[in-house]
Amino acid sequence: MTMRIAIAGAGNVGRSIAQELIGNGHQVMLIERQPRQLRPERVPEAEWVLADACEVSSLEEADVAACDVVVAATGDDKANLVCSLLAKTEFAVGRVVARVNRAENEWLFTEQWGVDVAVSKPRLMAALVEEAVTVGDLVRIMTFRQGEANLVEITLPTTAPYVGQPVRAVPMPRDSALVAILRGKRVLVPTPDDPLEAGDELIFVCTAEVEDAVRAVVLGSARELG
């Protein structure tokens, strides 16, 4: 499905997101308030708008209400919060994704501010570090605020109870789903017959309440209780 997506902030982060989304076939509008950052030649396939994404009139003129998603990707947390709140409350945008620049501000990026998904680079970096050094534990990668669901990762140790068994053998807790298996350089969409291997990185979406249950099932109850 092709989506229309508005991205507030046309710096390196905003442009990178725009290029990725355009490459996936979506329509992208970049909103930038600094004239020096307005460089359409960097992402010529995008629609470029010189405007302040914190102003209702600017967002109205850009027809943000017609967008399926708004991404608040500026380098200013205050601007990202205001943009998110306006997108959700004034223009009823279905999905709002916000960039968190300073880790100490992450607690603000909730549905009360119109944020559906908050992306914190420090959190992602920490998760990647933990992922690299931690086998046999659950690492929370991202939180989907509105649904109170998390994207989590578990790297299977050789002692995991379902190593060598097919995906269908794993009794997944309620409100959880295995969405991907990372094996070496491959990304696998799991099917019931796919066998699990030691070293696999399993990516789940689950609610916070069942994270412990997912960990216990995948790694074994003995480890969870120990």
Order of alpha helices (4+ residues) and beta strands (2+ residues): beta-alpha-beta-beta-alpha-beta-alpha-beta-beta-alpha-beta-beta-beta-beta-beta-alpha-alpha
